[in-house]
Amino acid sequence: MNDTLPYDSQHLRHLAVELITNIRELGHAGWTPATSSNFSMRLDDKHAAITVSGRNKSKLTEADIMVVDFDGAAVGNQLRPSAETLLHTQLYKRFNEVGCVLHTHSITQTVASRLFASAGKIRFEGYELQKAFQGNTTHDDIMDVPVFANTQDMTVLAKQVEARLEEGPMWGYLIDGHGLYAWGRDMHEARRHLEAFEFLLACELKMREVNR
């Protein structure tokens, strides 16, 4: 560990490589348009590695990954973290097992958030792919995924998310006209959850189209 930093800089480099590899893939898939989206991984019990605000997610380098504490403040640098950093760090602070948080803006996620915003949630029921979510063992479970109203006040939004987390297990949520947050114990699990959400949201949109 670098004595001048309160975290392990070598571990940060490993996380940065893992983040960049996965973020580039999501960027090339069209899920991070116009420098949008943000991504993070737990660095230790006090810090997270997170993307710097406003960077092209398909062309990230290690310089585009910074460190924040769990209150969302930059640590060891003067860079500006993603505007929604608080939505990441609240999960690391609340759940010791959360190791990765992914936030994307695919067309499917954004359209679904608009369509289901008035209901405040979207329900998945009867899909085999619900078993992709950690702890789910059957398609018979009902999954209600919250859709929160969009706001630029992250403190307000974080409180709403916190209240929903109090109600029971949750693997992600949508923000109206904005995109999707998904998380997991590590990058592999967070990617699986993210991709499962994308598939299930696409199915719900297709069902609406077919039944119209």
TORFI-148391 format. One line per field, with one value per residue (C-alpha): x, y, z; residue in one letter. Coordinates in Angstrom, 1 decimal, always signed. Each point is the difference from the previous one (the first is absolute). Example, Ala and Ser with C-alpha at 12.3 -4.5 7.8 and 13.67 -1.06 7.14 Angstrom:
<rs>
x: (+12.3	+1.4) .
y: (-4.5	+3.4) .
z: (+7.8	-0.7) .
type: (A	S) .
</rs>
This chain:
<rs>
x: (+0.0	+1.2	+0.6	-1.3	-3.4	-2.7	-0.6	+1.9	+1.0	+1.0	-3.4	-1.5	+1.9	-1.4	-3.5	+0.5	+1.0	-3.1	-2.2	+1.4	-0.3	-3.7	-0.9	+1.4	-2.1	-3.1	+1.0	+0.4	-3.4	-1.5	-1.0	+2.1	-0.9	+1.5	+2.3	-2.9	-0.1	+2.3	+1.7	+1.7	+1.6	+0.7	+3.7	-0.1	-2.3	+0.2	+0.7	-1.3	+1.5	-2.4	+0.0	+0.9	-2.9	-0.4	+2.3	-0.6	-0.8	+1.3	+3.4	+0.8	+3.6	+1.2	+0.0	-3.8	-0.4	+0.2	-0.5	-2.8	-0.9	-3.4	-1.3	+0.8	+3.0	+3.0	+3.1	+3.6	-0.9	-1.8	-2.1	-3.8	-1.8	-3.2	-3.0	-1.8	+2.8	-2.2	-2.2	+3.0	+1.5	-3.3	+0.0	+3.6	-0.7	-3.2	+1.0	+3.4	-0.5	-0.6	+3.2	-1.1	-2.6	-0.8	-2.2	-0.8	-2.3	-1.1	-3.0	-1.9	+0.6	-0.8	-3.2	-1.2	+0.6	-2.3	-2.7	-0.1	+0.8	-3.7	-0.4	+3.2	+1.2	+0.2	-0.9	+1.8	-1.9	+0.3	+3.3	+2.6	+2.7	-1.1	+2.3	+3.0	-0.4	+1.9	-2.2	-2.9	-0.5	-3.3	-1.9	-3.0	+1.3	-1.4	+2.6	-1.1	+2.7	-0.4	-0.2	+1.0	-0.8	+3.0	+1.7	+3.3	+0.0	+1.9	-0.6	-3.8	+0.3	+2.4	-2.6	-2.7	+2.2	+0.9	-3.7	-0.6	+3.0	-1.6	-3.0	+1.9	+2.5	+0.7	+2.6	-0.6	-2.3	-0.9	-0.1	-2.6	+1.4	+3.5	+1.1	+0.6	+2.1	+1.1	+2.4	+1.6	+2.6	+2.6	+0.2	-1.1	-3.2	-0.7	+0.3	-2.3	-2.6	+0.3	-0.3	-3.0	-1.8	+0.7	-1.5	-3.1	-0.7	+0.2	-2.4	-2.5	+0.3	-0.6	-3.0	-1.5	+0.6	-1.5	-3.0	-0.8) .
y: (+0.0	+3.5	+1.7	+3.3	-1.5	-1.5	-2.8	-2.7	+1.6	-3.3	-1.4	+3.1	-0.7	-3.5	+1.3	+2.7	-2.7	-2.1	+3.1	+1.3	-3.4	-0.4	+3.7	+0.0	-3.1	+1.7	+3.2	-1.8	-1.6	+3.5	+0.0	+3.1	+2.7	+3.6	-0.6	-1.1	-2.8	-0.7	-3.1	-0.9	-2.8	-0.3	+0.7	-0.8	+0.6	+3.8	+0.7	-0.7	+0.3	+1.9	+1.6	+3.7	+2.1	+0.9	-2.5	-2.0	-3.5	-1.8	+1.6	-0.1	-0.3	-0.5	+3.8	+0.0	-2.1	+1.8	-0.7	+1.3	-0.7	-1.3	+3.5	+0.7	+2.2	-0.2	-1.6	+0.5	+2.1	+3.1	-1.7	+0.3	-3.3	-0.9	+2.2	-3.0	-1.3	+0.1	-2.7	-2.3	+0.7	-0.5	-3.6	-0.6	+1.6	-1.9	-3.5	-1.4	-2.6	+2.5	+0.1	+1.6	+2.6	+0.5	+2.8	+0.1	+1.8	-2.5	+0.9	-3.0	+1.2	+3.6	-0.8	-2.4	+2.6	+2.4	-2.5	-1.3	+3.2	+0.7	-3.4	+0.5	-3.5	-2.7	-3.6	-3.1	-3.2	-3.4	+0.6	-2.7	+2.7	+1.3	-2.8	+2.1	+2.2	-1.1	-2.0	-0.5	-3.7	-0.1	+1.8	+0.0	+2.9	+3.4	+2.8	+3.6	+2.3	+3.6	+2.9	+3.3	+3.5	+1.7	+2.8	+1.8	-0.1	-3.2	+0.4	-0.2	-2.9	-1.9	+0.3	-1.4	-2.9	-0.6	-0.2	-2.5	-2.1	-0.2	-1.8	-3.1	-1.5	+2.0	-0.5	+3.3	+2.9	+2.3	+3.8	+1.6	+1.2	-0.8	-3.6	-3.1	-0.7	-3.6	-1.4	-3.3	-1.5	+0.4	+1.1	-3.4	+0.0	+3.7	-0.6	-3.0	+2.0	+2.9	-2.2	-1.8	+3.3	+1.0	-3.2	+0.1	+3.6	-0.7	-2.8	+2.2	+2.7	-2.7	-1.4	+3.5	+0.3	-3.4	+0.6	+3.5) .
z: (+0.0	-0.8	+3.4	-1.3	-0.9	+2.3	-2.5	-1.9	-3.3	-1.5	+0.8	-1.6	-3.2	-0.1	+0.4	-2.6	-2.6	+0.8	-0.1	-3.3	-1.7	+1.0	-0.6	-3.5	-0.8	+1.2	-1.8	-3.3	+0.6	+0.0	+3.7	+0.9	-2.6	+0.1	+3.0	+2.1	+2.6	+3.0	+1.4	+3.2	+2.0	+3.8	+0.7	+3.7	+3.0	-0.4	-3.6	-3.5	-3.5	-2.3	-3.4	-0.4	-1.2	-3.6	-1.6	-3.2	+1.4	-3.1	+0.3	+3.7	+1.4	+3.5	+0.4	-0.3	+3.1	+3.3	+3.7	+2.3	+3.6	+0.9	+0.5	-3.7	+0.5	-2.2	+1.7	-1.1	-3.0	-1.2	-2.6	-0.2	+0.5	-1.7	+1.0	+1.4	+2.2	+3.1	-1.6	-0.3	+3.5	+1.8	-1.2	+1.1	+3.4	+0.6	-1.3	+0.7	-2.7	-2.8	-2.1	-3.3	-1.1	-3.7	-1.4	-3.7	-2.5	-2.6	-2.2	+1.5	+3.6	-0.8	-1.9	+2.7	+2.7	-1.8	-0.6	+3.6	+1.9	+0.8	+1.6	+2.0	-0.8	-2.6	+0.9	-1.3	+0.5	-1.7	-1.7	+0.2	-0.1	+3.4	+1.3	-1.2	+3.0	+3.1	+2.4	-2.4	-0.6	-1.9	-2.8	+2.4	+2.0	-0.6	-0.4	+0.3	-1.3	+1.2	-2.5	+1.8	-1.2	-1.5	+1.9	+0.0	+3.8	+0.8	+3.8	-0.6	-2.4	+2.3	+2.9	-2.3	-0.9	+3.6	+1.0	-2.7	+1.1	+3.4	-1.5	-1.2	-2.5	-3.1	-2.8	-1.8	-0.9	-2.8	+0.0	-2.2	-3.4	+1.3	+0.2	+2.2	+3.1	+0.6	+2.5	+1.2	+2.2	-2.8	-3.6	-1.3	+2.1	-0.7	-3.8	+0.2	+1.9	-2.4	-3.1	+1.6	+0.6	-3.6	-1.3	+2.3	-0.8	-3.7	+0.5	+1.8	-2.8	-2.6	+1.8	+0.0	-3.7	-0.8	+2.2	-1.3) .
type: (M	N	D	T	L	P	Y	D	S	Q	H	L	R	H	L	A	V	E	L	I	T	N	I	R	E	L	G	H	A	G	W	T	P	A	T	S	S	N	F	S	M	R	L	D	D	K	H	A	A	I	T	V	S	G	R	N	K	S	K	L	T	E	A	D	I	M	V	V	D	F	D	G	A	A	V	G	N	Q	L	R	P	S	A	E	T	L	L	H	T	Q	L	Y	K	R	F	N	E	V	G	C	V	L	H	T	H	S	I	T	Q	T	V	A	S	R	L	F	A	S	A	G	K	I	R	F	E	G	Y	E	L	Q	K	A	F	Q	G	N	T	T	H	D	D	I	M	D	V	P	V	F	A	N	T	Q	D	M	T	V	L	A	K	Q	V	E	A	R	L	E	E	G	P	M	W	G	Y	L	I	D	G	H	G	L	Y	A	W	G	R	D	M	H	E	A	R	R	H	L	E	A	F	E	F	L	L	A	C	E	L	K	M	R	E	V	N	R) .
</rs>
